[in-house]
Amino acid sequence: MFEHFDRCDEVWHAGDLGPGVLESLQSFKPLRAVYGNIDDADIRHRLPEQVVFECEQVKVLMRHIGGAPHRYNPETKKELLHYRPQLFVCGHSHILKIRFDEKISCLYMNPGAAGRQGWHTVRTLIRFTIHGKEIANAEVIELGAR
């Protein structure tokens, strides 16, 4: 799976890393990650629940449990309205979705799930480019059956 990140400057992970994944990703590329609901106490101690950062000129908010456009959970909605990111990345649902939320002028990305645990049938990830203020070239990469 790491060959898909060869040309990437960073890897972002929206939680539910599981055993050994954090260390593997950290040794491969610079990593931005949050913990997920399946992650153990060690990972929760090492990673935050949420990160807000700038990539080029794009403000990014990433957290594991977020909901989806027009159905964000209350905590996520509060954070989105407070930080006003241009990009929101989350996980948890295992449902791949990329959608622009016109109500808050924010691109929503959920890469689905790259692991074998869960109810998804196809393992997926998203690779994209940020250049200045633009988010472009989004690719959905299928990794095969769960």
C-alpha positions in Angstrom: 0.0 0.0 0.0 2.9 2.4 0.7 3.8 2.6 -3.0 0.7 4.9 -3.4 2.4 7.5 -1.2 5.8 7.5 -2.9 5.2 10.9 -4.6 3.4 12.4 -1.5 5.1 15.0 0.7 3.0 13.8 3.7 0.6 11.1 4.8 -2.5 12.0 6.7 -4.4 9.4 8.7 -7.9 10.1 10.1 -7.7 7.4 12.9 -8.2 3.7 13.6 -4.6 3.0 12.9 -4.4 -0.3 14.6 -1.3 -2.1 15.9 2.0 -1.2 14.2 0.5 1.1 11.5 1.5 4.4 13.3 5.2 3.3 13.5 5.2 2.1 9.9 3.8 5.3 8.5 6.0 7.5 10.7 9.1 5.7 9.3 8.0 6.1 5.7 6.9 9.8 5.4 6.0 12.8 7.5 2.7 11.9 9.2 -0.2 13.9 10.4 -2.7 11.7 12.3 -5.4 11.6 14.9 -6.5 8.7 17.0 -9.7 6.7 16.2 -12.2 5.0 18.4 -10.5 1.5 18.0 -7.1 2.9 18.9 -5.6 1.8 22.2 -4.4 3.9 25.1 -0.8 4.0 23.7 -1.9 5.5 20.4 -4.4 7.9 22.2 -1.5 9.1 24.3 0.7 9.7 21.3 -1.9 11.3 18.9 -4.5 14.0 19.4 -8.2 13.7 18.8 -8.1 16.6 16.4 -5.5 18.5 14.4 -5.9 21.9 12.7 -3.1 23.0 10.5 -2.2 24.9 7.3 -1.0 23.0 4.2 0.2 25.6 1.7 -2.7 28.2 2.0 -5.4 25.7 2.9 -6.6 25.4 6.5 -7.3 21.7 7.3 -9.2 20.2 10.2 -8.9 16.5 10.8 -10.6 14.3 13.3 -11.8 10.7 13.3 -15.5 11.0 14.1 -17.2 13.8 12.3 -20.4 12.8 10.6 -20.9 14.2 7.1 -22.1 17.4 5.4 -25.4 18.6 6.8 -25.2 15.8 9.5 -22.1 16.6 11.5 -22.0 15.5 15.1 -22.4 18.4 17.5 -18.8 18.6 18.6 -17.5 18.5 15.0 -20.0 21.1 13.9 -18.8 23.4 16.7 -15.2 22.9 15.6 -15.9 23.5 11.9 -17.7 26.7 12.7 -14.9 27.8 15.0 -11.9 27.1 12.8 -13.6 27.6 9.4 -11.3 25.2 7.5 -11.3 24.8 3.7 -10.8 21.1 4.1 -12.2 18.7 6.6 -10.8 15.1 6.7 -12.5 12.5 8.8 -12.8 8.7 9.1 -14.9 6.4 11.2 -17.8 5.6 8.8 -15.6 3.5 6.5 -17.7 5.1 3.7 -15.6 6.8 1.0 -17.1 10.3 0.3 -15.8 13.5 -1.2 -18.2 16.4 -1.2 -18.2 20.1 -1.0 -20.3 21.5 1.8 -21.6 24.8 0.4 -23.1 25.8 3.8 -19.7 26.2 5.4 -17.5 26.5 2.2 -15.5 23.4 3.1 -14.4 20.3 1.1 -15.3 17.2 3.1 -13.2 14.1 2.5 -13.6 10.7 4.1 -11.1 8.2 2.5 -13.2 5.2 3.5 -11.0 2.5 5.1 -7.7 0.9 4.0 -7.7 -1.9 6.6 -9.4 -5.2 6.6 -11.6 -4.7 9.7 -15.1 -3.2 9.4 -18.1 -3.4 7.1 -16.7 -1.9 3.9 -16.3 -4.3 1.0 -13.4 -2.5 -0.8 -10.4 -0.9 0.9 -9.8 2.6 -0.2 -7.6 5.7 0.2 -7.5 9.2 -1.3 -4.5 10.9 -2.8 -4.7 14.6 -3.8 -2.7 17.7 -4.3 -2.7 21.1 -2.5 -1.0 23.9 -4.3 -1.5 27.4 -2.8 -5.2 27.7 -2.1 -6.2 24.9 -4.5 -7.1 21.3 -3.6 -6.9 19.3 -6.8 -6.2 16.0 -8.6 -8.1 13.9 -6.0 -7.7 10.2 -6.8 -9.6 7.4 -5.2 -7.3 4.4 -4.9 -8.9 1.0 -4.4 -6.7 -1.5 -2.6 -8.8 -4.6 -3.2 -11.4 -6.5 -1.3 -11.5 -6.3 2.5 
